[in-house]
Amino acid sequence: MKIGIPKEIKEEERRVGATPAGVKAFIDHGHKVFVERGAGIGSGFRDEEYVKAGATMLDSPDDVWAEADMVMKVKEPIGPEFDRMRPGQILFTYLHLAADKELTEKLLKQRVVGVAYETVQLDDGSLPLLSPMSEVAGRLSIQMGAYSLEARNGGMGILLSGVSGVRPAHVTIIGGGVAGFSAAMVAVGIGAQVSILDNNPLRLRYLEDITDARLVTIMSNPANIEEECLHSHLVIGSVLIPGAKAPKLITRDIVRRMMPGAAIVDISIDQGGCCETSHPTTHDNPTYIEEGVVHYCVANMPGAVPRTSTIALTNVTLAYGLEIANKGLERAMADDPALRKGLNVMNGQLCHPAVADSFGMDCAKVDF
Ligand SMILES: NC(=O)c1ccc[n+]([C@@H]2O[C@H](COP(=O)([O-])OP(=O)(O)OC[C@H]3O[C@@H](n4cnc5c(N)ncnc54)[C@H](O)[C@@H]3O)[C@@H](O)[C@H]2O)c1
């Protein structure tokens, strides 16, 4: 199969669809890979590394898309990319169609085969191509929380770890899933006092067990959320209700009564945010102060660390990409129910029930 890796063109996006090591894996399996010149630069991968891996470098994105049977990307196609897609071409990337009718209509019109990273789903309900980015966002949230607490950024000037003779900061994490747990591990690791709230008692027990109780687990309810927030220097919002907007668990009234100069990192901002005072920010201008509290609400946190994020993404997408390339789309889908759930559009029809539902459209039954 011929695989195309174009350079991402969305603003602030520096990740790339595959690392040189990922490209080499395709080549080793007998496939051809076409990489746009400069595609890896934002993630610190030079063209020479792709050439060494066996890729054919092309100057123009038009040529990459024209050559490819399957295009592997990071972000959904935008602007000039729409006209580069062609019927039957496989597009393997994050799509998030349920939130984007215009994009969905374009993909249907171009009759591409859209396989979305975010809907590939294992039997236990987990989302293997989404979780590495939650892990990145969770770990990064403590770093960004620490930055927000610095005096020059409007924070109260407290060091999360404390020093000998000085108390560490109190960090509260609301939502103990992949992102929340990743945040907790970093916060515990640097010596902060950490509380984590979740509304799933099994998850709380699991978190307590695997961390040897180095953090405090607390049932999530309005009273406990309020109490924890009012005593916290840093609050991390990392809740998720699959398929729904994030619930507004931290009210404006709570924010108003938090310590002046405390900080909130609302990771769930990509689902609307779990704090009433949150609104999306960008990497260029990541924080703002409201009710005396510093807010960090970047919706694409992994974009801040594109090299780590690209490697983490290729680590999980490669096996599925190889499955499609080695077996062909139909066999790969027939053999792997998890990958089958990634199929969103094909032959000009929607084929993912939740996406179809969100637009009140019919979901085509595709037999493999
Ligand atoms: N900003 C970014 O760049 C970025 C990057 C990755 C993920 N995210 C977002 O981070 C959020 C978390 O993702 P995840 O992969 O960790 O999800 P996850 O499903 O692994 O975890 C979510 C957790 O929230 C818990 N939860 C649900 N309702 C709750 C409530 N009322 N109180 C407390 N806990 C509750 C669930 O029990 C679950 O443990 C999502 O909104 C995701 O979209 C954002």
The ligand as a MOL file (V3000), in Angstrom:
LIG
                    3D

  0  0  0     0  0            999 V3000
M  V30 BEGIN CTAB
M  V30 COUNTS 44 48 0 0 0
M  V30 BEGIN ATOM
M  V30 1 N -7.1190 19.8350 26.7160 0
M  V30 2 C -6.5120 18.8700 26.0610 0
M  V30 3 O -5.5850 19.0880 25.2980 0
M  V30 4 C -6.9310 17.4550 26.2680 0
M  V30 5 C -6.1210 16.3980 25.8490 0
M  V30 6 C -6.5470 15.0930 26.1190 0
M  V30 7 C -7.7570 14.8760 26.7780 0
M  V30 8 N -8.5180 15.9400 27.1400 0 CHG=1
M  V30 9 C -9.7840 15.8010 27.8680 0
M  V30 10 O -9.5010 15.3890 29.2050 0
M  V30 11 C -10.6990 14.8430 29.7590 0
M  V30 12 C -10.3900 13.5440 30.4720 0
M  V30 13 O -10.0180 12.5700 29.5150 0
M  V30 14 P -9.6300 11.0980 29.9890 0
M  V30 15 O -9.0560 10.4160 28.7950 0
M  V30 16 O -8.8730 11.1470 31.2360 0 CHG=-1
M  V30 17 O -11.0630 10.4840 30.2720 0
M  V30 18 P -11.3780 9.1770 31.1500 0
M  V30 19 O -12.6600 8.6430 30.6460 0
M  V30 20 O -10.1880 8.2850 31.2060 0
M  V30 21 O -11.5750 9.7800 32.6130 0
M  V30 22 C -12.6540 10.6060 32.9520 0
M  V30 23 C -12.9570 10.3680 34.4100 0
M  V30 24 O -13.9440 11.3350 34.8010 0
M  V30 25 C -14.7370 10.6840 35.7770 0
M  V30 26 N -15.9600 11.4500 36.0060 0
M  V30 27 C -17.1000 11.5120 35.2450 0
M  V30 28 N -17.9970 12.3190 35.8350 0
M  V30 29 C -17.4090 12.7780 36.9940 0
M  V30 30 C -17.8350 13.6310 38.0380 0
M  V30 31 N -19.0580 14.1770 38.0620 0
M  V30 32 N -16.9630 13.8740 39.0520 0
M  V30 33 C -15.7380 13.3390 39.0710 0
M  V30 34 N -15.2890 12.4920 38.1140 0
M  V30 35 C -16.1250 12.2280 37.0910 0
M  V30 36 C -14.9570 9.2930 35.2070 0
M  V30 37 O -15.3920 8.3770 36.1930 0
M  V30 38 C -13.5470 8.9820 34.6940 0
M  V30 39 O -12.7710 8.3030 35.6630 0
M  V30 40 C -11.6540 14.7010 28.5620 0
M  V30 41 O -12.5580 15.7800 28.5570 0
M  V30 42 C -10.7490 14.7730 27.3710 0
M  V30 43 O -11.4320 15.2000 26.2110 0
M  V30 44 C -8.1280 17.2090 26.8900 0
M  V30 END ATOM
M  V30 BEGIN BOND
M  V30 1 1 1 2
M  V30 2 2 2 3
M  V30 3 1 2 4
M  V30 4 1 4 5
M  V30 5 2 4 44
M  V30 6 2 5 6
M  V30 7 1 6 7
M  V30 8 2 7 8
M  V30 9 1 8 9
M  V30 10 1 8 44
M  V30 11 1 9 10
M  V30 12 1 9 42
M  V30 13 1 10 11
M  V30 14 1 11 12
M  V30 15 1 11 40
M  V30 16 1 12 13
M  V30 17 1 13 14
M  V30 18 2 14 15
M  V30 19 1 14 16
M  V30 20 1 14 17
M  V30 21 1 17 18
M  V30 22 2 18 19
M  V30 23 1 18 20
M  V30 24 1 18 21
M  V30 25 1 21 22
M  V30 26 1 22 23
M  V30 27 1 23 24
M  V30 28 1 23 38
M  V30 29 1 24 25
M  V30 30 1 25 26
M  V30 31 1 25 36
M  V30 32 1 26 27
M  V30 33 1 26 35
M  V30 34 2 27 28
M  V30 35 1 28 29
M  V30 36 1 29 30
M  V30 37 2 29 35
M  V30 38 1 30 31
M  V30 39 2 30 32
M  V30 40 1 32 33
M  V30 41 2 33 34
M  V30 42 1 34 35
M  V30 43 1 36 37
M  V30 44 1 36 38
M  V30 45 1 38 39
M  V30 46 1 40 41
M  V30 47 1 40 42
M  V30 48 1 42 43
M  V30 END BOND
M  V30 END CTAB
M  END
